[in-house]
Amino acid sequence: MPRLLIVSLNYRTPQMTLRSAQAALREMEGLDAELVIVDNDSGDGSFETMQAGLAQPWAARAPIRLIQSGHNGGFGAGNNVGIRAGMADGSRPDYVYLLNSDAFPGPGSIARLLDHLETHPEAGFAGSYIHGEDGAPHITAFRFPSVLSELEGAARFGPISRALAGCKVPLALPERTQRVDWLAGASLMMRDSVLDGIGLFDETFFLYFEETELCLRAARAGHETHYVRDSEVTHIGSVSTGMKRWQRIPGFWLDSRWHYFCKTRGRGYAALATLAHVAGGLLWRLRRVVQRKPAADPPHFLRDMVFHDLRALLPGAARPMVRRREIKTE
């Protein structure tokens, strides 16, 4: 039986994380699986709260460990701590499953991802169909970003979107299991042998684009990413990051976007991607004025992106630094 390591990353959501752990435990029955919860330097008593929760009867004899990251390096770095922890006996698993702290596996969901990877050797990664608590599906399957996708996404203009339909990053909701470019990391299973070959998450990313880059690295090494429709997971979303309450685009998002394009395509391509986004964004803003359309971006988004990327392009300029304080958790 294949061995599975489940990693759950907590940042200031201890009760939610414990609820997610309980759901995961139910789905671990019959599997050779262990769950490691990583507290990502919450600094708010989360670790102690979860320690107390895991002392309750439901978890007292369960294959669960709680560890501390020691430093909040972001989503990828925190998950890397859990992956490096390995199994309780010090061995490596056959598969690693990332489960967000605000995600709840449905019946058979984890086993179906495991079965899919066992029967599809061409797939290095497999992820679930994800929906909200209200049952509404979430868009979690995507194409890799490109210059043309930046133009299409920023312009929000029907003729451009139709002409560039094959470049649009979000995929229409898949109705069946299929290959995709990349998947959101809320419920993502990975072969440990693939991670051993390509490396873990790039810890330069604090938040966002880290799953995209990891899936691209896997694809370039010959490993596919599959969306598994019959693995269903409930996901609340943005609980730790406060994304739904952003009043301005955080610097760490801009850092991650720039690093993604620079690392995967080079600085020249990154600059072209920004120019394409600016062109599309200006078209959208013109249409907003003429057609009186509502705002679709955070305030000052285009200006913030332009100044951020210009600073990154200046000779000798330091790499833009992540600003953790911009994550709103209240």
C-alpha positions, 0 to 999 in steps of 0.5 A, a space after each residue: 500500500 502506498 504511503 501518504 503524507 498529508 500537510 496542513 499549513 496553519 496561519 492564525 486559523 487554529 479552530 478551522 485547521 482542527 476542523 479540516 484535520 478532523 475531515 482529513 482523518 475520516 478520509 484517511 481511514 483504510 489508507 497508510 497515511 499520516 497528517 502533519 500540521 505546520 503552524 507557520 509562525 502564527 504568533 497568536 497562540 495558534 500552536 497552543 490552541 491546536 496542541 490542546 485540540 489534538 489532546 482531545 479523544 478524537 485525535 489522541 491516538 490518530 496519526 497526527 503531528 503538530 510542528 512549528 515552522 519557526 519562521 513565516 516564509 509564506 505558503 510554499 516555505 511553510 508547506 516545505 517544512 511539512 514535506 521535509 518532516 516526512 513520515 513519523 519514522 523518518 522515512 519518505 512517503 510515496 505521495 504528499 497531499 497538500 490540504 488547505 487549513 480551510 478545506 474539507 475533503 469529501 467522501 472518498 476524495 483523498 483515496 480517489 486522488 491516490 488511486 488516480 496517481 497510482 493508475 496514471 504514471 504520466 501524472 506527477 500531480 493530481 488535484 480535486 474539484 473544489 466548491 464552496 460551502 454553498 456548493 458553488 464550484 470554484 475555478 481552480 484549473 488553469 493554463 500557464 500565464 503568458 504575455 497574451 494571457 496578461 493582455 486578455 485578462 487585463 482588457 476584459 474585452 469580448 473580441 480580444 478574449 475570443 481571439 485569445 481563448 486558448 491563452 486565457 488562464 482560468 479554464 472553464 470548469 472541467 466536467 471530467 477528469 483531464 490534464 491541465 497546466 496547473 491547479 490551485 494548491 488547496 487540495 493537491 497530491 504530488 508524487 514524492 519522486 517527482 518532488 525529489 527530481 524537481 525540488 520543492 516549492 520555490 521559497 522566493 514566492 511568499 504567496 501566490 504563483 508558487 503552485 503555478 511555478 511548481 507545476 510548470 517545473 514538473 511539466 518541463 520535466 515531463 510530468 503531467 498535472 491532472 484535474 480529478 473530477 470525482 475527488 470533491 473538496 469543500 473550500 472556504 478560501 482566503 481565510 488566512 490571507 484576507 484576499 477578499 478584503 484587500 483594498 490595495 494589491 499587496 506588494 507580495 503579490 506583485 513580487 510573486 508575479 514578477 518573480 514568476 515571469 523572470 524565473 520561467 521566461 526571463 526578465 525581458 519576457 517579464 517586461 513584455 508581460 507587464 507591457 501587455 497588461 498595461 495595454 489591456 488595462 488602459 483599454 479597460 479603463 477607457 471602456 469604463 469611462 465610456 460605458 460607465 462600467 464598475 471598477 474591477 481591480 483594487 484601487 491604484 492596481 495598474 499604477 502599483 504594478 508599473 512602478 513595482 516592475 520599473 523598480 525591479 528592472 532598474 540596474 542594480 536594484 534590489 529584488 522587491 522584498 516581501 512585506 508580511 505585514 500586508 496580510 490582513 488576518 483580522 
